């Protein structure tokens, strides 16, 4: 789902668009301009370290009673992506997950596991992996949730359907800095606009300008609620029920490269909501109750997401995440790709909101697989749980903002090389 963008776009003057296209039909930043000499290297990013400590499965809170069937299904999907790469290809992130060769044995074993009982599935993970607890100088991290909302829309602008959902504009060019360094995979790069014969880097328009002036792209759909459209961009993907009864998916396809700002923090600073009150539900209620101020508050988040129309496919699964596989409810996780590579199983220890908001939070320990990323998901012990589709998933996801511990499961072949403890640096 790649929420808020994994690469930073550049904008090129349309008169030069064809000049930017290579013979293969792709766009090269270097074709926009040839600098007289290479620029000096950027200063090194600040580095923070974290530690992995091997533990036993009996030290994972809640493991003995877990049912990781959905996690096994999610891991199998990740393996289709992993095994499609060269054996010596690194998984990325901070470097703790080794290469594809380290993951081939558990991936091939997973394909033959018969998920008849929770005990049998746990036995597979216990035989194939070693748990490592992640520590960053403190015990707890932060876990939040996201989901796939439902919107009402139309392919034409009429009646209540006035808010556009845009596809990727033709003047948007993406450059993923991961092609230069593994630690920059998914990181945003420079963005630019062709001005005459000189390339000058300028930001792509922010949300407020796009809302007022649009972009050079025909809207995919028009929806009946601007607040719903705003929250769709935060979630990254959703399903649109069209006025002819068709249900389609609006899937994340790009982002304007502007920084993401949580409007909950803005409402907190303005004294509109207290820290205890803030949730997706309370923010939505405030926006609906203050229509004259809502646009100003939403525009404070300069980030703007563009979509692509996709078929829903299997209705029990979510949109395709950053790894390239469909997300599995309560078994897929969005992580910071500068730290954690996609495809790694993660055991979370913490709590989650009850479906009924009247009830207290419930203990929630679960096995998930890192399969997605998000603009607000930054840090070592930081993750976003995908809860699924619809109102019930949204009720849980919107109220989830909980501390907890994070453990990664690494193949035994890799664990033999890492040892009992290993330290890594994460750029930040």
C-alpha positions in Angstrom: 0.0 0.0 0.0 3.1 2.2 0.4 1.2 4.9 2.1 2.4 8.5 1.7 5.0 7.4 -0.9 8.2 5.5 -1.1 9.9 7.6 -3.7 10.0 11.4 -4.2 8.6 12.7 -7.5 10.1 15.3 -9.7 8.2 17.5 -12.1 9.4 18.2 -15.6 8.0 20.7 -18.1 5.7 19.0 -20.4 7.4 20.3 -23.5 10.5 18.3 -22.4 8.5 15.2 -21.5 9.4 13.2 -24.6 13.0 14.2 -24.2 13.0 12.5 -20.8 11.7 9.2 -22.2 14.4 6.6 -22.9 14.2 4.0 -25.6 12.7 1.6 -23.1 9.9 4.1 -22.3 11.2 4.9 -18.8 12.2 8.3 -17.5 15.8 9.2 -16.5 16.6 12.1 -14.3 20.0 12.4 -15.9 18.4 13.0 -19.3 16.9 16.3 -18.0 20.3 17.9 -17.5 24.0 17.0 -17.7 25.9 18.9 -14.9 29.3 20.2 -15.6 30.8 18.2 -12.7 29.6 15.8 -10.0 28.2 17.5 -7.0 29.9 16.9 -3.6 28.6 14.0 -1.6 25.9 14.8 0.9 26.9 14.9 4.6 26.4 11.6 6.4 23.0 11.1 8.0 22.9 10.8 11.8 23.2 7.2 12.9 21.4 5.6 15.8 22.1 2.0 16.9 19.8 -0.8 17.9 20.5 -4.3 19.2 19.1 -7.7 18.4 19.2 -10.3 21.2 18.4 -14.0 20.5 15.7 -15.4 22.8 13.6 -18.6 23.0 10.1 -18.9 21.7 9.1 -19.5 25.3 10.1 -16.0 26.0 7.7 -14.5 23.5 4.6 -13.3 25.4 1.6 -15.2 24.2 3.4 -17.5 21.8 2.2 -20.8 23.4 -1.4 -20.0 22.7 -1.0 -18.2 19.3 -2.7 -19.3 16.1 -0.3 -18.0 13.3 -2.2 -19.4 10.4 -2.8 -16.0 8.8 0.9 -15.2 9.3 1.9 -18.4 7.6 -0.3 -17.4 4.6 1.3 -13.9 4.6 4.8 -15.3 4.8 4.1 -17.7 1.8 3.1 -14.6 -0.2 6.3 -12.8 0.8 8.3 -15.9 -0.2 7.1 -15.6 -3.8 8.8 -12.2 -3.9 11.9 -13.3 -2.1 12.6 -16.4 -4.1 12.2 -14.4 -7.3 15.5 -12.6 -6.5 19.1 -13.6 -6.9 20.4 -15.8 -4.0 23.1 -13.2 -3.1 20.7 -10.3 -3.1 20.6 -8.5 0.3 17.1 -8.1 1.9 17.9 -4.5 2.6 17.0 -2.4 5.6 19.7 -2.0 8.3 21.3 -5.2 7.1 20.3 -7.7 9.8 18.3 -10.0 7.5 21.1 -11.3 5.4 20.5 -12.4 1.8 17.9 -14.3 -0.1 20.0 -17.5 0.3 19.4 -17.3 4.1 15.7 -17.3 3.5 15.4 -20.0 0.9 15.2 -22.9 3.4 12.3 -21.6 5.5 10.5 -20.3 2.4 10.6 -23.8 0.8 9.6 -25.4 4.1 6.6 -23.1 4.4 5.3 -24.2 1.1 4.8 -27.7 2.4 3.4 -26.9 5.8 -0.1 -28.3 6.3 -1.9 -25.7 8.4 -4.1 -28.2 10.2 -3.6 -27.0 13.7 -2.0 -24.0 15.5 0.4 -26.4 17.1 1.7 -27.6 13.8 2.1 -24.1 12.4 4.0 -23.0 15.5 6.2 -26.0 15.2 7.2 -24.9 11.7 8.2 -21.5 12.9 10.0 -22.9 15.9 12.0 -25.3 13.7 12.9 -22.7 11.0 13.5 -19.5 12.9 15.2 -17.9 15.9 13.4 -15.0 17.6 15.5 -11.8 18.2 14.2 -9.1 20.5 14.8 -5.6 19.2 16.2 -3.0 21.7 16.8 0.6 21.0 17.8 1.8 24.5 14.3 1.5 25.8 11.8 -1.3 26.2 8.7 -0.2 24.3 8.0 1.1 20.8 4.8 2.5 19.2 2.2 0.5 17.3 -0.6 2.0 15.3 -3.2 0.6 12.8 -4.5 1.2 9.4 -7.3 -0.3 7.2 -9.0 -0.1 3.9 -12.0 2.3 4.0 -15.1 2.3 1.8 -16.1 5.4 -0.1 -19.1 6.2 -2.4 -18.2 7.6 -5.8 -18.9 8.0 -9.4 -16.9 8.2 -12.6 -18.5 11.5 -13.5 -18.9 14.7 -11.5 -22.5 15.2 -10.7 -24.8 15.6 -7.7 -23.0 14.8 -4.4 -20.0 13.4 -6.2 -17.7 16.5 -6.3 -14.4 15.6 -4.7 -11.9 14.2 -7.2 -9.5 11.2 -6.7 -6.6 11.8 -9.1 -4.5 9.3 -10.9 -0.7 10.0 -11.2 -0.1 13.2 -13.1 2.0 12.9 -16.3 4.4 15.5 -15.0 5.4 13.4 -12.0 8.7 11.6 -12.2 9.9 9.2 -9.5 13.5 8.7 -8.4 14.1 6.1 -5.7 17.4 6.8 -3.9 17.7 3.1 -3.1 19.4 2.6 -6.5 22.4 4.4 -5.0 22.5 2.8 -1.5 20.6 0.0 0.1 20.0 2.1 3.3 18.1 4.6 1.1 15.6 2.1 -0.3 12.2 3.8 -0.3 13.7 7.1 0.7 12.7 10.3 -1.1 15.1 12.1 -3.4 15.1 15.5 -5.0 12.3 16.8 -7.2 12.6 19.2 -10.1 11.0 21.2 -12.8 12.5 21.9 -16.3 12.7 25.7 -16.6 13.9 26.5 -20.2 17.2 24.8 -20.8 18.1 24.6 -17.1 17.0 22.0 -14.6 16.0 23.8 -11.4 14.7 21.7 -8.5 11.4 22.9 -7.0 8.8 21.2 -4.9 5.8 19.6 -6.5 2.6 21.5 -5.4 1.4 20.9 -1.9 -2.1 19.8 -1.0 -3.6 23.3 -0.8 -2.5 24.1 -4.4 -3.6 20.8 -5.8 -7.0 21.1 -4.1 -7.5 24.6 -5.6 -6.0 24.2 -9.1 -6.0 20.4 -9.7 -3.3 18.5 -11.6 -2.8 17.7 -15.3 -4.7 14.4 -14.9 -8.3 13.3 -15.4 -9.8 12.3 -12.0 -10.3 8.5 -11.7 -13.5 9.1 -9.6 -15.4 11.7 -7.8 -16.5 10.9 -4.2 -19.3 12.4 -2.1 -17.2 13.4 0.9 -14.0 15.5 1.0 -13.2 14.2 4.5 -13.5 10.6 3.3 -11.2 11.5 0.5 -8.6 12.9 2.9 -8.7 9.9 5.1 -8.4 7.6 2.1 -5.0 9.3 1.4 -3.9 8.7 4.9 -4.8 5.0 4.7 -3.3 4.7 1.2 -6.0 2.5 -0.4 -9.7 1.9 -0.3 -12.7 0.5 -2.1 -15.1 2.8 -4.0 -18.7 1.8 -4.4 -19.7 3.4 -7.6 -23.2 4.8 -8.3 -23.8 2.0 -10.8 -23.1 -0.7 -8.1 -19.6 -1.6 -9.2 -17.0 -1.9 -6.5 -13.4 -1.0 -7.4 -10.2 -0.4 -5.5 -8.5 3.0 -5.4 -4.9 1.8 -4.8 -1.9 3.9 -3.8 0.1 4.9 -6.9 2.2 7.9 -6.0 2.7 11.0 -3.8 3.6 14.6 -4.3 6.8 14.4 -2.2 5.7 16.9 0.3 6.1 16.0 4.0 3.3 14.3 5.9 1.9 16.2 8.9 -0.5 14.5 11.3 -3.5 16.8 11.7 -4.2 15.3 15.1 -1.1 17.1 16.3 -2.4 20.3 14.8 -5.7 20.0 16.6 -3.9 19.1 19.8 -1.7 22.3 19.5 -4.8 24.4 18.9 -6.5 23.0 21.9 -9.4 21.5 19.9 -8.7 17.9 21.2 -6.9 16.6 24.2 -4.2 13.9 23.9 -6.5 11.4 25.4 -9.3 12.2 22.9 -7.2 12.0 19.7 -8.2 9.1 17.3 -9.2 8.9 13.7 -12.8 8.9 14.9 -12.5 12.1 17.0 -10.5 13.9 14.2 -13.1 12.9 11.6 -15.9 14.1 14.0 -14.2 17.5 14.5 -13.7 18.0 10.8 -17.4 17.3 10.1 -18.5 19.5 12.9 -16.3 22.4 11.7 -16.7 22.5 7.9 -15.5 26.1 7.6 -12.2 25.3 9.3 -11.8 21.7 8.0 -10.2 22.6 4.7 -7.5 24.8 6.4 -6.7 22.0 8.9 -6.5 19.3 6.2 -4.4 21.5 4.0 -1.8 21.8 6.8 -0.9 18.2 5.7 1.0 19.1 2.5 1.3 15.5 1.5 -1.1 14.4 -1.3 -1.6 10.9 -2.6 -2.5 9.8 -6.1 -4.3 6.5 -7.0 -4.7 3.9 -9.6 -7.9 1.9 -10.2 -7.5 -1.8 -9.5 -9.9 -4.7 -9.3 -10.8 -5.8 -5.8 -9.9 -9.5 -6.4 -10.1 -11.6 -3.3 -12.3 -9.5 -1.0 -10.7 -11.0 2.1 -7.4 -9.5 1.2 -6.2 -5.9 1.1 -4.5 -3.9 -1.6 -1.0 -4.7 -2.7 1.5 -3.5 -0.2 5.0 -2.1 -0.8 6.4 -5.7 -1.1 4.2 -6.4 -4.1 1.8 -8.9 -2.4 -1.8 -8.4 -1.1 -2.1 -7.4 2.6 -3.5 -9.9 5.0 -5.8 -8.6 7.8 -4.1 -8.7 11.3 -1.1 -10.4 9.7 0.5 -7.7 7.5 2.7 -5.0 9.0 4.0 -1.6 7.7 7.5 -0.8 8.9 10.3 1.6 8.3 12.2 0.1 5.3 15.4 1.9 6.3 15.5 -0.4 9.3 13.4 -3.5 8.5 13.4 -5.4 5.2 10.1 -6.6 3.8 9.2 -10.2 4.1 10.5 -10.7 7.7 8.1 -12.2 10.3 7.6 -10.0 13.3 6.2 -11.0 16.7 4.5 -8.0 18.4 3.8 -7.9 22.1 1.3 -5.4 23.3 -2.4 -4.5 23.3 -5.0 -3.4 20.8 -8.4 -1.6 21.0 -11.5 -3.8 21.5 -14.0 -3.7 18.7 -16.5 -2.2 21.1 -15.0 1.3 22.0 -16.8 1.0 25.4 -14.6 -1.9 26.4 -11.0 -1.5 27.6 -8.0 -2.4 25.4 -7.3 -6.1 25.1 -4.0 -7.9 25.3 -2.8 -8.6 21.8 0.3 -10.6 20.9 0.6 -11.7 17.3 2.8 -12.9 14.5 2.8 -10.6 11.4 4.9 -10.2 8.3 6.5 -6.9 7.3 4.9 -6.3 3.9 4.3 -2.5 3.7 5.6 0.9 4.6 4.2 4.3 5.3 5.2 8.0 5.5 4.5 8.2 9.2 6.2 4.9 10.1 9.7 6.0 11.0 11.9 4.3 13.6 13.2 1.0 14.8 10.5 -0.2 17.2 7.6 1.4 15.2 5.0 -0.4 13.1 1.5 -0.1 11.7 -0.8 -3.1 11.8 -3.1 -3.7 8.8 -6.6 -4.6 10.2 -8.5 -5.2 7.0 -11.5 -3.7 5.2 -14.6 -1.9 6.4 -16.1 -0.2 9.5 -15.0 -2.8 12.1 -11.4 -2.7 10.9 -11.6 1.1 10.9 -12.9 1.2 14.4 -9.9 -0.8 15.7 -7.3 0.9 13.5 -8.4 4.4 14.2 -8.1 3.9 17.9 -4.8 2.0 18.0 -1.8 3.9 19.3 -0.2 1.5 21.8 3.2 0.8 23.2 4.7 -2.7 22.9 7.7 -4.8 22.1 8.9 -6.0 18.8 10.7 -9.2 17.9 11.9 -10.4 14.5 12.1 -14.1 13.5 15.3 -14.8 11.5 16.2 -18.1 9.7 18.4 -20.5 11.7 21.1 -20.3 9.0 21.3 -16.6 9.5 21.1 -16.8 13.3 24.2 -19.0 13.3 26.1 -16.2 11.6 24.7 -13.4 13.8 25.2 -15.1 17.1 23.3 -14.4 20.4 23.6 -10.6 20.1 24.2 -8.2 17.2 24.3 -4.5 16.9 23.2 -2.5 13.8 23.0 1.2 12.8 19.9 2.7 11.4 20.1 6.0 9.5 18.0 8.7 11.0 
